[in-house]
């Protein structure tokens, strides 16, 4: 049998379908998620229910968002899951997570994400960060390294700054290709993202921060001064006490927020 067929379903490449099959890895991920009834539990891309089943076992209700209509049909008729699942067929990138908010409850969001949408999906979820207790995602290992990178390293970039602006980032475990059917071409890893209840460095305009980061990291080998010359002057850098001869990866999240806030103030004055 082709290694693309699992439990009678042919994996669809366009939906990034690599199904988890390693029970040890599944158990460790479910342990990290720590499902409970005190949170609104949300899974993105349940697929053939590798995580859905063990998570649903210990709770009363699990909300899932799945794009593939065939997989949604399977979930609707699943012997024990069908009574526990609140199933939303559609694109998680367009899903309004506010509709899941319940009085007095925060969400725990998790998923073995299709790698092609993982970055935009995280950015989409950051918009709902105030309602989210934590998120556990299986991602390309390289993306987890970028999310959790420290300043001064090669992996540190725009994604690092934006993720660490919203969340505490903790790598949980590494997962080799053999733990999936079909196996992906890259190594994977699970990451835990915990949105800050109180942001350590509040930003006045997040879109501006995102724009500033994109501009700053556009040319990684150039200096900050060079990359940001349209937005900040030498005097601005002096005021912020930031050495503008540094490269973009040498600048902390706090410093990026300070720069974005100064640009905001200049625009508003
Ligand atoms: N959770 C399952 C597992 O661990 O075996 C499946 C993981 S598979 C990597 C990704 C899942 O996300 C698939 O079920 C796929 O159909 C679904 N998916 C792909 N794109 C999606 C989207 N935009 N919104 C929601 N689900 C999506």
Boltz pocket constraint, residues with backbone or C-beta under 6 A from the ligand:
constraints:
  - pocket:
      binder: B
      contacts: [[A, 14], [A, 15], [A, 16], [A, 17], [A, 18], [A, 19], [A, 20], [A, 21], [A, 44], [A, 45], [A, 46], [A, 47], [A, 48], [A, 49], [A, 50], [A, 51], [A, 65], [A, 66], [A, 67], [A, 68], [A, 71], [A, 90], [A, 91], [A, 92], [A, 93], [A, 111], [A, 112], [A, 113], [A, 114], [A, 115], [A, 117]]
      max_distance: 6.0
